[in-house]
Amino acid sequence: MAEWDGMEAQSFRQEARAWLRANFPPSLTNAPSIHFVSDRHAAESNADWRLWRERMAEKRWGVPTWEPRYGGAGLSEAQAKIIGQELAAIGGFNPIRSYGTMMLGPTLLEYGSEEQKLEHLPFIATNERRWCQGFSEPGAGSDLASLQTKCIDMGDHWLVNGQKIWTSGADQADWCFALVRTDTSRKQGGISFLLIDMKSEGIETRPIVLISGSTHFCEVFFNDVKVPKGNLVGEVNQGWAIAKRLLQFERNSLSDVKAEITPLAPLAHEYCGTDSMGRIDNPDLRVRMVRNAMRHEAYLATVARLTREAKSGGPSNGVSALKNLWSGIIQERAELLVELMGANGLGWSGEHYTDAEREATRAWLHSKAFSIYGGSYEVQNNITAKRTLDLPA
């Protein structure tokens, strides 16, 4: 590896830099890529986004470390890191990034059958097949293991009945990876992991309107939904262990967002002006921006370290602490962005506000949910106290 880090690494970096600069549409520079992840209609109605997705899919750099038979390029982690760095340098983003690549794909690689991998991974690798996550329920949010969506073995198929809530993009998804209850006598030990075609008869989705104006969260109802036996991932009642591993992959994927966050400093120069030394002309704001940036870099370095340590397999006990750290960093950043824009950072509609200003307002409102969904701040602290610090109950 030391040898590769020298001349070969530099050669690959030059190749990646040249290809990305030649193929990334300039109109998408510093675009909020999460918008394309959560809103399929917005993504596919953007001609440049479609072009960028097609180019990355053909290059197989959306999931560069996956094997070619699964739609990847078979590259090393070091090469993938270089691609990410060069993408960040031009204000670009990965158009293949989705719930499929962040969560389900890595999970199938570890737990899925070969048939499941070949059926789903190539479509995830091109972002042609969209997935949603059917975990939370009205009575099972932070206490996810209390879920009650029933899955009954009918011999030649599974029969699913129940409700999910806060399911991102369910109304636009092709498939859903869901946790279902296959044994009512045990809590965590009675949960299974199922892949469900969203076109199946008996599925109803209802978008939820949020304070930010977004409707990407949905309620999902399963009414006598028939699911093929081959759509069970792993063994019956093994779902809780698979879900914990999937959530680790979700947390680890946050290390990729560095390329997708617009730097605050240029915006602060624009809105706040600069002093005689070229610094942001607001000392207090400047200090808080630097502190947030330092926390961000420290977080990414920690995630990278834990990812390397987790290569041996098994969920990390640091996941809950990292989730809370990330929520705080992003919430603080959203506050800083609105603050530096001043009155323009509170725009909702109208020609007096730019698209970026209206998006900043919505992102600030949306960030309030970060410390709730995916396990609330308090619940994550309890998990850290119990499993990482081994504190008494």
ZIZIQUI-V696199 format. One record per residue. N is the residue number from 0. RES is the residue in one letter. SS is DSSP state (H for helix, E for strand, - for the rest). PSI is psi in whole degrees, 0 to 359 (none if undefined). Layout:
BEGIN
n	res	ss	psi
N	RES	SS	PSI
N	RES	SS	PSI
END
This chain:
BEGIN
n	res	ss	psi
0	M	-	325
1	A	-	320
2	E	-	318
3	W	H	327
4	D	H	351
5	G	H	248
6	M	H	321
7	E	H	321
8	A	H	318
9	Q	H	321
10	S	H	317
11	F	H	323
12	R	H	318
13	Q	H	320
14	E	H	313
15	A	H	317
16	R	H	314
17	A	H	316
18	W	H	316
19	L	H	318
20	R	H	329
21	A	H	336
22	N	H	341
23	F	-	123
24	P	-	123
25	P	H	331
26	S	H	342
27	L	H	4
28	T	-	127
29	N	-	20
30	A	-	144
31	P	-	95
32	S	H	336
33	I	H	333
34	H	H	320
35	F	H	331
36	V	H	317
37	S	H	341
38	D	-	97
39	R	H	319
40	H	H	318
41	A	H	321
42	A	H	308
43	E	H	347
44	S	-	354
45	N	-	112
46	A	H	321
47	D	H	324
48	W	H	317
49	R	H	319
50	L	H	316
51	W	H	319
52	R	H	315
53	E	H	318
54	R	H	316
55	M	H	324
56	A	H	318
57	E	H	324
58	K	H	342
59	R	-	29
60	W	-	1
61	G	-	323
62	V	-	71
63	P	-	333
64	T	-	351
65	W	-	154
66	E	-	148
67	P	H	325
68	R	H	343
69	Y	H	6
70	G	-	1
71	G	-	185
72	A	-	355
73	G	-	28
74	L	-	168
75	S	-	167
76	E	H	323
77	A	H	319
78	Q	H	320
79	A	H	321
80	K	H	320
81	I	H	318
82	I	H	315
83	G	H	319
84	Q	H	316
85	E	H	328
86	L	H	318
87	A	H	324
88	A	H	335
89	I	-	11
90	G	-	30
91	G	-	181
92	F	-	163
93	N	-	112
94	P	-	352
95	I	-	344
96	R	-	129
97	S	-	178
98	Y	H	335
99	G	H	314
100	T	H	326
101	M	H	325
102	M	H	299
103	L	H	316
104	G	H	304
105	P	H	328
106	T	H	317
107	L	H	323
108	L	H	329
109	E	H	322
110	Y	H	341
111	G	-	158
112	S	-	165
113	E	H	323
114	E	H	318
115	Q	H	320
116	K	H	312
117	L	H	331
118	E	H	323
119	H	H	322
120	L	H	318
121	P	H	327
122	F	H	330
123	I	H	322
124	A	-	343
125	T	-	359
126	N	-	31
127	E	-	337
128	R	-	115
129	R	-	141
130	W	E	153
131	C	E	163
132	Q	E	110
133	G	E	79
134	F	-	292
135	S	-	149
136	E	E	165
137	P	-	327
138	G	-	14
139	A	E	82
140	G	-	270
141	S	-	326
142	D	-	68
143	L	H	329
144	A	H	353
145	S	H	6
146	L	-	148
147	Q	-	2
148	T	-	117
149	K	E	141
150	C	E	111
151	I	E	134
152	D	E	113
153	M	-	15
154	G	-	290
155	D	-	0
156	H	E	170
157	W	E	147
158	L	E	118
159	V	E	131
160	N	E	133
161	G	E	192
162	Q	E	140
163	K	E	157
164	I	-	159
165	W	-	37
166	T	-	106
167	S	-	128
168	G	-	19
169	A	H	326
170	D	H	348
171	Q	H	3
172	A	-	151
173	D	-	324
174	W	E	163
175	C	E	132
176	F	E	122
177	A	E	152
178	L	E	130
179	V	E	157
180	R	E	119
181	T	-	356
182	D	-	118
183	T	-	355
184	S	-	346
185	R	-	151
186	K	-	273
187	Q	H	326
188	G	H	2
189	G	H	22
190	I	E	138
191	S	E	161
192	F	E	119
193	L	E	144
194	L	E	123
195	I	E	126
196	D	E	121
197	M	-	352
198	K	-	0
199	S	-	145
200	E	-	136
201	G	-	1
202	I	E	131
203	E	E	134
204	T	E	142
205	R	E	110
206	P	E	146
207	I	E	124
208	V	-	124
209	L	-	170
210	I	-	334
211	S	-	353
212	G	-	351
213	S	-	155
214	T	-	30
215	H	-	345
216	F	E	145
217	C	E	159
218	E	E	143
219	V	E	129
220	F	E	131
221	F	E	115
222	N	E	100
223	D	E	50
224	V	E	124
225	K	E	128
226	V	E	130
227	P	E	147
228	K	H	327
229	G	H	356
230	N	H	3
231	L	E	127
232	V	E	128
233	G	-	206
234	E	-	161
235	V	-	136
236	N	-	14
237	Q	-	3
238	G	H	327
239	W	H	317
240	A	H	320
241	I	H	318
242	A	H	320
243	K	H	321
244	R	H	318
245	L	H	318
246	L	H	330
247	Q	H	318
248	F	H	322
249	E	H	314
250	R	H	318
251	N	H	328
252	S	H	342
253	L	H	341
254	S	H	346
255	D	H	350
256	V	H	352
257	K	H	322
258	A	H	351
259	E	H	5
260	I	-	119
261	T	-	128
262	P	-	141
263	L	H	328
264	A	H	311
265	P	H	324
266	L	H	321
267	A	H	322
268	H	H	319
269	E	H	315
270	Y	H	328
271	C	H	343
272	G	-	178
273	T	E	157
274	D	-	189
275	S	-	342
276	M	-	7
277	G	-	12
278	R	-	162
279	I	E	129
280	D	-	52
281	N	-	92
282	P	H	318
283	D	H	314
284	L	H	320
285	R	H	316
286	V	H	317
287	R	H	327
288	M	H	317
289	V	H	319
290	R	H	318
291	N	H	318
292	A	H	322
293	M	H	318
294	R	H	321
295	H	H	311
296	E	H	320
297	A	H	321
298	Y	H	311
299	L	H	321
300	A	H	323
301	T	H	317
302	V	H	317
303	A	H	319
304	R	H	314
305	L	H	328
306	T	H	317
307	R	H	319
308	E	H	333
309	A	H	1
310	K	H	336
311	S	H	350
312	G	-	160
313	G	-	142
314	P	-	148
315	S	-	140
316	N	-	352
317	G	-	359
318	V	H	316
319	S	H	318
320	A	H	319
321	L	H	323
322	K	H	316
323	N	H	321
324	L	H	314
325	W	H	318
326	S	H	315
327	G	H	319
328	I	H	314
329	I	H	322
330	Q	H	317
331	E	H	320
332	R	H	319
333	A	H	321
334	E	H	318
335	L	H	319
336	L	H	315
337	V	H	319
338	E	H	314
339	L	H	336
340	M	H	347
341	G	H	220
342	A	H	333
343	N	H	340
344	G	H	0
345	L	H	22
346	G	-	142
347	W	-	317
348	S	-	168
349	G	-	156
350	E	-	349
351	H	-	349
352	Y	-	143
353	T	-	167
354	D	H	320
355	A	H	323
356	E	H	318
357	R	H	322
358	E	H	324
359	A	H	319
360	T	H	314
361	R	H	322
362	A	H	323
363	W	H	315
364	L	H	318
365	H	H	328
366	S	H	340
367	K	-	337
368	A	-	346
369	F	-	327
370	S	-	8
371	I	-	302
372	Y	-	157
373	G	-	13
374	G	-	115
375	S	-	162
376	Y	H	316
377	E	H	318
378	V	H	319
379	Q	H	323
380	N	H	322
381	N	H	319
382	I	H	318
383	T	H	317
384	A	H	321
385	K	H	311
386	R	H	331
387	T	H	313
388	L	-	347
389	D	-	42
390	L	-	153
391	P	-	149
392	A	-	none
END
